[in-house]
Amino acid sequence: MLIYNVTYVIERDIHGPFLKFAERDFLPVLMETGAVDGYDFTRLRGVDETDGYTYCLLLRFASRPAFDVYTEKHQLQMQKMIDGLFKGKYVSFPSVLNVVLTTS
């Protein structure tokens, strides 16, 4: 299993609209791609929130080839979806994690 983590720092003034967008629009479209097995959308705690709120979107993929399909066919579309509403109001950075041990 592979996890693709995207960490977002959301400016305070778009916090509410961003969460609504994620729940109602972004995450449903993401799942409709069929490339992602599931996700967790989490808020990072214990960090300085002066500049905004930090969230992590963890996307689960069954394999590296499944992740490659996502990055080749869907990632740019998903990025454009966020930028269309919130460009310049957030920063993000990705990381790729290989699951070594898990309970499920």
The first five atom37 places (N, CA, C, CB, O) and aatype in JSON, in Angstrom:
{
  "aatype": [12, 10, 9, 18, 2, 19, 16, 18, 19, 9, 6, 1, 3, 9, 8, 7, 14, 13, 10, 11, 13, 0, 6, 1, 3, 13, 10, 14, 19, 10, 12, 6, 16, 7, 0, 19, 3, 7, 18, 3, 13, 16, 1, 10, 1, 7, 19, 3, 6, 16, 3, 7, 18, 16, 18, 4, 10, 10, 10, 1, 13, 0, 15, 1, 14, 0, 13, 3, 19, 18, 16, 6, 11, 8, 5, 10, 5, 12, 5, 11, 12, 9, 3, 7, 10, 13, 11, 7, 11, 18, 19, 15, 13, 14, 15, 19, 10, 2, 19, 19, 10, 16, 16, 15],
  "atom_mask": [
    [1, 1, 1, 1, 1],
    [1, 1, 1, 1, 1],
    [1, 1, 1, 1, 1],
    [1, 1, 1, 1, 1],
    [1, 1, 1, 1, 1],
    [1, 1, 1, 1, 1],
    [1, 1, 1, 1, 1],
    [1, 1, 1, 1, 1],
    [1, 1, 1, 1, 1],
    [1, 1, 1, 1, 1],
    [1, 1, 1, 1, 1],
    [1, 1, 1, 1, 1],
    [1, 1, 1, 1, 1],
    [1, 1, 1, 1, 1],
    [1, 1, 1, 1, 1],
    [1, 1, 1, 0, 1],
    [1, 1, 1, 1, 1],
    [1, 1, 1, 1, 1],
    [1, 1, 1, 1, 1],
    [1, 1, 1, 1, 1],
    [1, 1, 1, 1, 1],
    [1, 1, 1, 1, 1],
    [1, 1, 1, 1, 1],
    [1, 1, 1, 1, 1],
    [1, 1, 1, 1, 1],
    [1, 1, 1, 1, 1],
    [1, 1, 1, 1, 1],
    [1, 1, 1, 1, 1],
    [1, 1, 1, 1, 1],
    [1, 1, 1, 1, 1],
    [1, 1, 1, 1, 1],
    [1, 1, 1, 1, 1],
    [1, 1, 1, 1, 1],
    [1, 1, 1, 0, 1],
    [1, 1, 1, 1, 1],
    [1, 1, 1, 1, 1],
    [1, 1, 1, 1, 1],
    [1, 1, 1, 0, 1],
    [1, 1, 1, 1, 1],
    [1, 1, 1, 1, 1],
    [1, 1, 1, 1, 1],
    [1, 1, 1, 1, 1],
    [1, 1, 1, 1, 1],
    [1, 1, 1, 1, 1],
    [1, 1, 1, 1, 1],
    [1, 1, 1, 0, 1],
    [1, 1, 1, 1, 1],
    [1, 1, 1, 1, 1],
    [1, 1, 1, 1, 1],
    [1, 1, 1, 1, 1],
    [1, 1, 1, 1, 1],
    [1, 1, 1, 0, 1],
    [1, 1, 1, 1, 1],
    [1, 1, 1, 1, 1],
    [1, 1, 1, 1, 1],
    [1, 1, 1, 1, 1],
    [1, 1, 1, 1, 1],
    [1, 1, 1, 1, 1],
    [1, 1, 1, 1, 1],
    [1, 1, 1, 1, 1],
    [1, 1, 1, 1, 1],
    [1, 1, 1, 1, 1],
    [1, 1, 1, 1, 1],
    [1, 1, 1, 1, 1],
    [1, 1, 1, 1, 1],
    [1, 1, 1, 1, 1],
    [1, 1, 1, 1, 1],
    [1, 1, 1, 1, 1],
    [1, 1, 1, 1, 1],
    [1, 1, 1, 1, 1],
    [1, 1, 1, 1, 1],
    [1, 1, 1, 1, 1],
    [1, 1, 1, 1, 1],
    [1, 1, 1, 1, 1],
    [1, 1, 1, 1, 1],
    [1, 1, 1, 1, 1],
    [1, 1, 1, 1, 1],
    [1, 1, 1, 1, 1],
    [1, 1, 1, 1, 1],
    [1, 1, 1, 1, 1],
    [1, 1, 1, 1, 1],
    [1, 1, 1, 1, 1],
    [1, 1, 1, 1, 1],
    [1, 1, 1, 0, 1],
    [1, 1, 1, 1, 1],
    [1, 1, 1, 1, 1],
    [1, 1, 1, 1, 1],
    [1, 1, 1, 0, 1],
    [1, 1, 1, 1, 1],
    [1, 1, 1, 1, 1],
    [1, 1, 1, 1, 1],
    [1, 1, 1, 1, 1],
    [1, 1, 1, 1, 1],
    [1, 1, 1, 1, 1],
    [1, 1, 1, 1, 1],
    [1, 1, 1, 1, 1],
    [1, 1, 1, 1, 1],
    [1, 1, 1, 1, 1],
    [1, 1, 1, 1, 1],
    [1, 1, 1, 1, 1],
    [1, 1, 1, 1, 1],
    [1, 1, 1, 1, 1],
    [1, 1, 1, 1, 1],
    [1, 1, 1, 1, 1]
  ],
  "atom_positions": [
    [[0.85, -1.18, 0.0], [0.0, 0.0, 0.0], [0.89, 1.24, 0.0], [-0.96, 0.0, 1.22], [1.98, 1.26, 0.57]],
    [[0.38, 2.26, -0.65], [1.09, 3.53, -0.75], [0.15, 4.64, -0.3], [1.61, 3.78, -2.2], [-1.04, 4.62, -0.63]],
    [[0.66, 5.6, 0.42], [-0.12, 6.76, 0.85], [0.51, 8.0, 0.24], [-0.19, 6.86, 2.41], [1.71, 8.23, 0.35]],
    [[-0.33, 8.8, -0.38], [0.1, 10.09, -0.93], [-0.47, 11.15, -0.01], [-0.37, 10.29, -2.43], [-1.68, 11.32, 0.08]],
    [[0.41, 11.86, 0.67], [0.0, 12.9, 1.62], [0.18, 14.26, 0.98], [0.8, 12.79, 2.94], [1.25, 14.57, 0.45]],
    [[-0.85, 15.08, 1.03], [-0.72, 16.48, 0.64], [-1.06, 17.31, 1.86], [-1.64, 16.84, -0.59], [-2.18, 17.24, 2.38]],
    [[-0.1, 18.09, 2.32], [-0.3, 18.97, 3.46], [-0.65, 20.36, 2.94], [0.96, 19.01, 4.38], [0.05, 20.91, 2.1]],
    [[-1.74, 20.91, 3.46], [-2.22, 22.23, 3.06], [-2.18, 23.17, 4.26], [-3.66, 22.15, 2.47], [-2.57, 22.78, 5.36]],
    [[-1.72, 24.38, 4.06], [-1.88, 25.44, 5.05], [-2.86, 26.43, 4.42], [-0.49, 26.13, 5.44], [-2.56, 27.07, 3.42]],
    [[-4.04, 26.54, 5.04], [-5.16, 27.31, 4.52], [-5.25, 28.64, 5.26], [-6.48, 26.51, 4.67], [-5.3, 28.67, 6.49]],
    [[-5.28, 29.73, 4.51], [-5.43, 31.04, 5.16], [-6.74, 31.09, 5.93], [-5.38, 32.18, 4.11], [-7.74, 30.48, 5.54]],
    [[-6.73, 31.81, 7.03], [-7.88, 31.88, 7.92], [-9.17, 32.33, 7.23], [-7.59, 32.81, 9.06], [-10.24, 31.8, 7.52]],
    [[-9.08, 33.29, 6.31], [-10.29, 33.84, 5.7], [-10.98, 32.89, 4.73], [-9.96, 35.12, 4.99], [-12.13, 33.14, 4.34]],
    [[-10.32, 31.82, 4.32], [-10.98, 30.85, 3.43], [-11.2, 29.51, 4.12], [-10.15, 30.63, 2.17], [-11.61, 28.54, 3.48]],
    [[-10.94, 29.45, 5.41], [-11.02, 28.19, 6.14], [-12.37, 27.5, 5.97], [-10.75, 28.43, 7.61], [-12.42, 26.34, 5.55]],
    [[-13.45, 28.18, 6.28], [-14.79, 27.59, 6.16], [-15.13, 27.2, 4.73], [0.0, 0.0, 0.0], [-15.53, 26.06, 4.49]],
    [[-14.99, 28.12, 3.77], [-15.27, 27.77, 2.38], [-14.41, 26.62, 1.85], [-15.08, 28.98, 1.5], [-14.88, 25.8, 1.07]],
    [[-13.15, 26.56, 2.28], [-12.28, 25.48, 1.83], [-12.79, 24.13, 2.33], [-10.85, 25.71, 2.31], [-12.82, 23.16, 1.57]],
    [[-13.18, 24.06, 3.6], [-13.69, 22.8, 4.15], [-14.97, 22.36, 3.44], [-13.94, 22.93, 5.65], [-15.14, 21.18, 3.14]],
    [[-15.88, 23.3, 3.18], [-17.1, 22.96, 2.45], [-16.78, 22.47, 1.05], [-18.04, 24.18, 2.37], [-17.36, 21.48, 0.59]],
    [[-15.86, 23.14, 0.37], [-15.44, 22.73, -0.96], [-14.85, 21.32, -0.93], [-14.41, 23.73, -1.52], [-15.17, 20.49, -1.79]],
    [[-13.99, 21.05, 0.04], [-13.37, 19.72, 0.14], [-14.44, 18.65, 0.32], [-12.37, 19.68, 1.31], [-14.4, 17.62, -0.35]],
    [[-15.38, 18.89, 1.22], [-16.4, 17.89, 1.53], [-17.41, 17.7, 0.4], [-17.13, 18.27, 2.79], [-17.75, 16.57, 0.06]],
    [[-17.87, 18.77, -0.18], [-18.97, 18.7, -1.15], [-18.52, 18.5, -2.59], [-19.79, 19.93, -1.07], [-19.24, 17.9, -3.39]],
    [[-17.34, 19.0, -2.92], [-16.9, 18.99, -4.32], [-15.63, 18.18, -4.54], [-16.68, 20.4, -4.79], [-15.63, 17.2, -5.29]],
    [[-14.56, 18.59, -3.9], [-13.25, 18.03, -4.2], [-13.15, 16.53, -3.89], [-12.2, 18.76, -3.42], [-12.79, 15.75, -4.77]],
    [[-13.47, 16.14, -2.68], [-13.31, 14.73, -2.29], [-14.25, 13.79, -3.05], [-13.55, 14.59, -0.81], [-13.82, 12.7, -3.42]],
    [[-15.51, 14.16, -3.3], [-16.34, 13.29, -4.14], [-15.78, 13.11, -5.56], [-17.75, 13.85, -4.22], [-15.79, 12.0, -6.09]],
    [[-15.29, 14.19, -6.17], [-14.7, 14.08, -7.51], [-13.45, 13.21, -7.46], [-14.37, 15.49, -8.08], [-13.22, 12.39, -8.35]],
    [[-12.66, 13.39, -6.43], [-11.46, 12.58, -6.25], [-11.8, 11.09, -6.22], [-10.73, 12.98, -4.96], [-11.15, 10.29, -6.89]],
    [[-12.82, 10.72, -5.46], [-13.2, 9.31, -5.36], [-13.82, 8.8, -6.66], [-14.18, 9.12, -4.21], [-13.68, 7.62, -6.99]],
    [[-14.49, 9.66, -7.4], [-15.08, 9.26, -8.67], [-14.04, 8.9, -9.72], [-15.96, 10.37, -9.2], [-14.36, 8.22, -10.69]],
    [[-12.8, 9.33, -9.53], [-11.75, 8.96, -10.49], [-11.53, 7.45, -10.49], [-10.44, 9.68, -10.17], [-11.08, 6.89, -11.49]],
    [[-11.83, 6.79, -9.38], [-11.61, 5.36, -9.28], [-10.16, 4.98, -9.03], [0.0, 0.0, 0.0], [-9.84, 3.8, -8.89]],
    [[-9.29, 5.96, -8.98], [-7.86, 5.69, -8.81], [-7.48, 5.53, -7.34], [-7.05, 6.8, -9.43], [-6.48, 4.88, -7.02]],
    [[-8.26, 6.13, -6.45], [-7.93, 6.19, -5.03], [-8.77, 5.16, -4.27], [-8.16, 7.61, -4.45], [-9.98, 5.08, -4.48]],
    [[-8.12, 4.38, -3.4], [-8.85, 3.4, -2.59], [-9.62, 4.04, -1.44], [-7.89, 2.36, -2.04], [-10.66, 3.54, -1.03]],
    [[-9.11, 5.14, -0.93], [-9.76, 5.83, 0.18], [-8.91, 7.0, 0.61], [0.0, 0.0, 0.0], [-7.82, 7.22, 0.08]],
    [[-9.41, 7.74, 1.58], [-8.67, 8.91, 2.06], [-8.97, 9.17, 3.52], [-9.0, 10.14, 1.22], [-9.97, 8.7, 4.06]],
    [[-8.1, 9.93, 4.13], [-8.32, 10.54, 5.43], [-7.98, 12.02, 5.27], [-7.46, 9.86, 6.57], [-6.93, 12.36, 4.74]],
    [[-8.87, 12.87, 5.72], [-8.64, 14.32, 5.68], [-8.51, 14.75, 7.13], [-9.8, 15.1, 4.93], [-9.49, 14.7, 7.88]],
    [[-7.33, 15.16, 7.53], [-7.03, 15.39, 8.93], [-6.54, 16.81, 9.18], [-6.0, 14.39, 9.42], [-6.01, 17.47, 8.28]],
    [[-6.72, 17.28, 10.39], [-6.19, 18.58, 10.78], [-4.98, 18.36, 11.68], [-7.27, 19.45, 11.51], [-5.04, 17.59, 12.63]],
    [[-3.92, 19.02, 11.37], [-2.69, 18.92, 12.13], [-2.81, 19.77, 13.39], [-1.46, 19.34, 11.28], [-3.17, 20.95, 13.31]],
    [[-2.52, 19.19, 14.53], [-2.62, 19.89, 15.81], [-1.22, 20.16, 16.36], [-3.44, 19.07, 16.82], [-0.25, 19.52, 15.96]],
    [[-1.14, 21.1, 17.26], [0.12, 21.4, 17.93], [1.1, 22.18, 17.07], [0.0, 0.0, 0.0], [2.3, 22.16, 17.31]],
    [[0.57, 22.89, 16.06], [1.43, 23.71, 15.2], [0.99, 25.16, 15.29], [1.38, 23.21, 13.72], [-0.14, 25.46, 15.69]],
    [[1.86, 26.05, 14.92], [1.55, 27.48, 14.91], [0.48, 27.74, 13.85], [2.83, 28.33, 14.64], [0.67, 27.42, 12.67]],
    [[-0.63, 28.33, 14.25], [-1.73, 28.61, 13.32], [-1.85, 30.1, 13.02], [-3.04, 28.09, 13.88], [-2.91, 30.57, 12.61]],
    [[-0.77, 30.84, 13.21], [-0.78, 32.27, 12.94], [-1.12, 32.56, 11.48], [0.58, 32.88, 13.29], [-1.9, 33.46, 11.19]],
    [[-0.54, 31.79, 10.58], [-0.73, 32.03, 9.15], [-1.91, 31.25, 8.57], [0.51, 31.66, 8.4], [-2.27, 31.46, 7.41]],
    [[-2.51, 30.38, 9.34], [-3.63, 29.59, 8.84], [-3.68, 28.23, 9.5], [0.0, 0.0, 0.0], [-2.91, 27.92, 10.41]],
    [[-4.59, 27.42, 9.01], [-4.82, 26.1, 9.56], [-4.19, 25.05, 8.66], [-6.33, 25.82, 9.73], [-4.21, 25.17, 7.43]],
    [[-3.62, 24.02, 9.28], [-2.91, 22.99, 8.53], [-3.74, 21.71, 8.48], [-1.54, 22.72, 9.16], [-4.18, 21.2, 9.51]],
    [[-3.93, 21.21, 7.27], [-4.65, 19.97, 7.03], [-3.77, 19.03, 6.22], [-5.99, 20.23, 6.3], [-2.93, 19.46, 5.44]],
    [[-3.99, 17.74, 6.42], [-3.29, 16.72, 5.64], [-4.34, 15.84, 4.97], [-2.33, 15.87, 6.53], [-5.24, 15.32, 5.63]],
    [[-4.21, 15.69, 3.68], [-5.06, 14.78, 2.91], [-4.21, 13.56, 2.59], [-5.62, 15.45, 1.6], [-3.23, 13.65, 1.85]],
    [[-4.59, 12.42, 3.17], [-3.86, 11.18, 2.95], [-4.67, 10.3, 2.01], [-3.58, 10.45, 4.31], [-5.75, 9.81, 2.37]],
    [[-4.15, 10.09, 0.81], [-4.82, 9.27, -0.19], [-4.2, 7.88, -0.18], [-4.73, 9.91, -1.6], [-2.97, 7.75, -0.22]],
    [[-5.03, 6.85, -0.14], [-4.55, 5.47, -0.1], [-4.64, 4.82, -1.49], [-5.36, 4.64, 0.92], [-5.65, 4.92, -2.17]],
    [[-3.55, 4.17, -1.87], [-3.47, 3.46, -3.14], [-3.02, 2.04, -2.88], [-2.5, 4.18, -4.12], [-2.17, 1.8, -2.02]],
    [[-3.58, 1.09, -3.61], [-3.23, -0.32, -3.43], [-1.8, -0.62, -3.85], [-4.2, -1.19, -4.21], [-1.17, -1.53, -3.32]],
    [[-1.28, 0.15, -4.82], [0.04, -0.15, -5.37], [0.66, 1.09, -6.0], [-0.07, -1.28, -6.41], [0.0, 2.11, -6.17]],
    [[1.92, 0.98, -6.33], [2.6, 2.07, -7.02], [1.98, 2.3, -8.4], [4.1, 1.77, -7.16], [1.79, 3.46, -8.79]],
    [[1.66, 1.25, -9.16], [1.01, 1.49, -10.46], [-0.32, 2.24, -10.33], [0.78, 0.17, -11.16], [-0.64, 3.07, -11.18]],
    [[-1.09, 1.96, -9.29], [-2.36, 2.67, -9.07], [-2.08, 4.15, -8.79], [-3.16, 2.04, -7.9], [-2.79, 5.02, -9.3]],
    [[-1.07, 4.42, -8.01], [-0.67, 5.81, -7.73], [-0.2, 6.5, -9.01], [0.44, 5.85, -6.67], [-0.53, 7.66, -9.25]],
    [[0.56, 5.78, -9.83], [1.04, 6.35, -11.09], [-0.12, 6.73, -12.01], [1.96, 5.36, -11.8], [-0.06, 7.76, -12.68]],
    [[-1.17, 5.92, -12.04], [-2.36, 6.24, -12.83], [-2.96, 7.55, -12.33], [-3.42, 5.1, -12.75], [-3.32, 8.42, -13.12]],
    [[-3.07, 7.69, -11.02], [-3.61, 8.92, -10.44], [-2.77, 10.12, -10.86], [-3.68, 8.82, -8.91], [-3.3, 11.13, -11.32]],
    [[-1.45, 10.02, -10.69], [-0.6, 11.18, -10.98], [-0.62, 11.53, -12.47], [0.83, 10.92, -10.53], [-0.56, 12.71, -12.83]],
    [[-0.69, 10.53, -13.32], [-0.66, 10.77, -14.76], [-2.0, 11.27, -15.31], [-0.27, 9.51, -15.49], [-2.02, 12.09, -16.23]],
    [[-3.1, 10.79, -14.75], [-4.41, 11.09, -15.35], [-5.27, 12.06, -14.56], [-5.16, 9.83, -15.51], [-6.16, 12.69, -15.14]],
    [[-5.04, 12.21, -13.26], [-5.99, 12.96, -12.44], [-5.4, 14.08, -11.59], [-6.7, 12.02, -11.56], [-6.1, 15.03, -11.25]],
    [[-4.15, 13.98, -11.24], [-3.57, 14.92, -10.27], [-3.66, 16.37, -10.74], [-2.12, 14.57, -10.01], [-4.03, 17.25, -9.96]],
    [[-3.35, 16.64, -11.98], [-3.39, 18.01, -12.49], [-4.81, 18.57, -12.45], [-2.84, 18.06, -13.92], [-5.02, 19.73, -12.08]],
    [[-5.79, 17.75, -12.84], [-7.19, 18.17, -12.8], [-7.61, 18.53, -11.37], [-8.11, 17.05, -13.36], [-8.3, 19.52, -11.16]],
    [[-7.19, 17.72, -10.41], [-7.56, 17.98, -9.03], [-6.89, 19.26, -8.52], [-7.16, 16.78, -8.14], [-7.5, 20.04, -7.79]],
    [[-5.64, 19.49, -8.92], [-4.95, 20.72, -8.52], [-5.63, 21.95, -9.11], [-3.48, 20.67, -8.97], [-5.8, 22.96, -8.43]],
    [[-6.03, 21.86, -10.36], [-6.72, 22.98, -11.01], [-8.05, 23.27, -10.34], [-6.94, 22.68, -12.5], [-8.48, 24.42, -10.27]],
    [[-8.7, 22.23, -9.85], [-9.98, 22.4, -9.16], [-9.81, 23.26, -7.91], [-10.58, 21.02, -8.8], [-10.62, 24.15, -7.65]],
    [[-8.77, 22.99, -7.15], [-8.5, 23.78, -5.94], [-8.07, 25.2, -6.32], [-7.42, 23.1, -5.08], [-8.56, 26.18, -5.76]],
    [[-7.15, 25.3, -7.27], [-6.63, 26.61, -7.66], [-7.72, 27.51, -8.24], [-5.52, 26.45, -8.67], [-7.65, 28.73, -8.11]],
    [[-8.72, 26.92, -8.88], [-9.79, 27.72, -9.45], [-10.51, 28.58, -8.43], [0.0, 0.0, 0.0], [-11.02, 29.65, -8.77]],
    [[-10.55, 28.12, -7.2], [-11.23, 28.87, -6.14], [-10.29, 29.51, -5.13], [-12.18, 27.96, -5.42], [-10.61, 30.56, -4.56]],
    [[-9.15, 28.9, -4.9], [-8.33, 29.3, -3.75], [-6.88, 29.64, -4.08], [-8.35, 28.2, -2.75], [-6.06, 29.76, -3.17]],
    [[-6.55, 29.81, -5.33], [-5.15, 30.09, -5.69], [-4.64, 31.33, -4.94], [-5.02, 30.31, -7.22], [-5.31, 32.36, -4.88]],
    [[-3.45, 31.19, -4.37], [-2.85, 32.28, -3.62], [-3.31, 32.37, -2.18], [0.0, 0.0, 0.0], [-2.82, 33.21, -1.42]],
    [[-4.25, 31.51, -1.78], [-4.8, 31.54, -0.42], [-4.38, 30.33, 0.41], [-6.32, 31.62, -0.48], [-4.83, 30.16, 1.55]],
    [[-3.53, 29.5, -0.16], [-3.06, 28.32, 0.54], [-1.69, 27.94, -0.02], [-4.06, 27.14, 0.41], [-1.31, 28.36, -1.12]],
    [[-0.98, 27.16, 0.74], [0.23, 26.52, 0.24], [0.08, 25.03, 0.5], [1.53, 27.1, 0.92], [-0.61, 24.62, 1.43]],
    [[0.73, 24.23, -0.33], [0.66, 22.79, -0.15], [1.99, 22.16, -0.51], [-0.48, 22.17, -1.0], [2.77, 22.7, -1.29]],
    [[2.22, 21.0, 0.09], [3.38, 20.22, -0.31], [3.05, 18.74, -0.16], [4.64, 20.6, 0.54], [2.41, 18.33, 0.81]],
    [[3.49, 17.94, -1.13], [3.18, 16.52, -1.13], [4.31, 15.67, -0.56], [2.85, 16.06, -2.54], [5.46, 16.11, -0.5]],
    [[3.96, 14.47, -0.15], [4.95, 13.45, 0.2], [4.34, 12.09, -0.09], [5.4, 13.57, 1.7], [3.12, 11.91, 0.0]],
    [[5.18, 11.14, -0.43], [4.75, 9.78, -0.74], [5.27, 8.87, 0.36], [5.25, 9.32, -2.15], [6.45, 8.9, 0.71]],
    [[4.37, 8.05, 0.91], [4.71, 7.16, 2.02], [4.44, 5.72, 1.62], [3.91, 7.53, 3.29], [3.37, 5.41, 1.09]],
    [[5.39, 4.84, 1.86], [5.15, 3.41, 1.7], [4.75, 2.84, 3.05], [6.42, 2.68, 1.13], [5.44, 3.05, 4.04]],
    [[3.64, 2.14, 3.09], [3.18, 1.52, 4.33], [4.06, 0.3, 4.61], [1.66, 1.12, 4.25], [4.17, -0.59, 3.77]],
    [[4.67, 0.29, 5.77], [5.55, -0.81, 6.16], [4.78, -1.82, 7.02], [6.79, -0.28, 6.91], [4.85, -3.02, 6.78]],
    [[4.06, -1.32, 8.0], [3.24, -2.15, 8.88], [1.91, -1.45, 9.08], [3.94, -2.42, 10.25], [1.85, -0.23, 9.14]],
    [[0.84, -2.22, 9.2], [-0.48, -1.65, 9.42], [-1.34, -2.64, 10.2], [-1.16, -1.28, 8.08], [-1.03, -3.83, 10.27]],
    [[-2.41, -2.14, 10.8], [-3.33, -3.02, 11.52], [-4.44, -3.54, 10.64], [-3.92, -2.29, 12.71], [-5.16, -4.47, 11.02]],
    [[-4.61, -2.96, 9.45], [-5.7, -3.45, 8.59], [-5.22, -3.85, 7.23], [-6.76, -2.4, 8.45], [-6.01, -4.28, 6.39]]
  ]
}
